[in-house]
Amino acid sequence: MNTSAFITPLVILVWIGFLVCLGFFLTAKFARSTFQRRMQETVAPTEEAVEDLLEEQREVEMSQSLAQRLLGPGIKKFGGMMKGQAQAAGGAQIKDMLEQAGHPLGMGYSEFLGLKMFMLVLLAGLAVVSSIWAVPIIINLAGEAAASKRLILTMLWIMIFAYVGYSGPTFWLRYYLGKRLKQIRKSMADVVDLIVLSIEAGLGFDMAVGEAVSKTKGPLTDELRRVLDEVRVGRPQSEAFRSMAERVKMPELTLLVAAIDQATKMGVGLGKALRLQAQEIREKRMAFVREQAGKLPVKMMLPLVFFIFPALMVVILGPAAVQMMEMSASGEMPF
């Protein structure tokens, strides 16, 4: 009797252990088969997966501009040639500018050096071709003194074109960067207002930012989309926003990120904090507009003096001058 009472629980425990081991075995086998299937799809994808990937690649390529599609392969080739130099050289300022500009045309530092070398070779070649007719014109205008320095003039002509070709991409990058910062400053208040409305409607902060990203376009939207992607892969939210502020390097955006970080840490309502930030951003934008409007009289001075005033003088005094010349030729002038 006692032995039977002891054996029955033991059999039950053994049976339960057997079921647990069987469950672990089947789960491990299923996980292994799933892993093998995913590895097989990665190493040897199906035709449908390949077609979908090619279709996505074609859509990405067709969304690019014509200049990017034509010059992109050449720039990448020059960038591959300059990769060793890019790693050896400093170029910290250019790297920061590229990061701040959002990597226009998808260029990294080596591709940007490739673009500079491409423009250098292109304009140097144009200078060699154009020097055949440009240098003789300069010699004819300058006289015999320039004829004895024909080689120097030719080299100077080529050097000017080469300098423009090598420095032109840097000036273009500065212009693109300034234009991008203006777009961010212009759209920041509206994007923040949209985030505030989404938060007040009951959405979480991440979902509110995602809603703003889906409803707007522009460089600020691209930066916020990058922040959301970083958060999805496991990066802390505050760190992702601080990284965005370090990339863009704009005071208004830095203050906005600091307000978000402080409100999150202290438990203050994000909606109220962001609304105050949006109001401050609008006030700063209006102050900037007033400052630019105050500079208009000074900027208009040169066109007025050199273009508008001479034309007015010709229109007003021209007929009188013609009449005085006619009277002087006929002897009717009193003096």
Secondary structure, DSSP 8 states (H G I E B T S, - for coil): -HHHHHHHHHHHHHHHHHHHHHHHHHHHHHHHHHHHHHHHHHHS--HHHHHHHHHHHHHHHHHS-HHHHHHHHHHHHHHHHTHHHHHHS--HHHHHHHHHTT-GGG--HHHHHHHHHHHHHHHHHHHHHHHHHHHHHHHHHH-HHHHTTHHHHHHHHHHHHHHHHHHHHHHHHHHHHHHHHHHHHHHHHHHHHHHHHHHHTT--HHHHHHHHHHH--SHHHHHHHHHHHHHHTT--HHHHHHHHHHHH--HHHHHHHHHHHHHHHHT--HHHHHHHHHHHHHHHHHHHHHHHHHTHHHHHHHHIIIIIHHHHHHHHHHHHHHHHHHHHHHT----
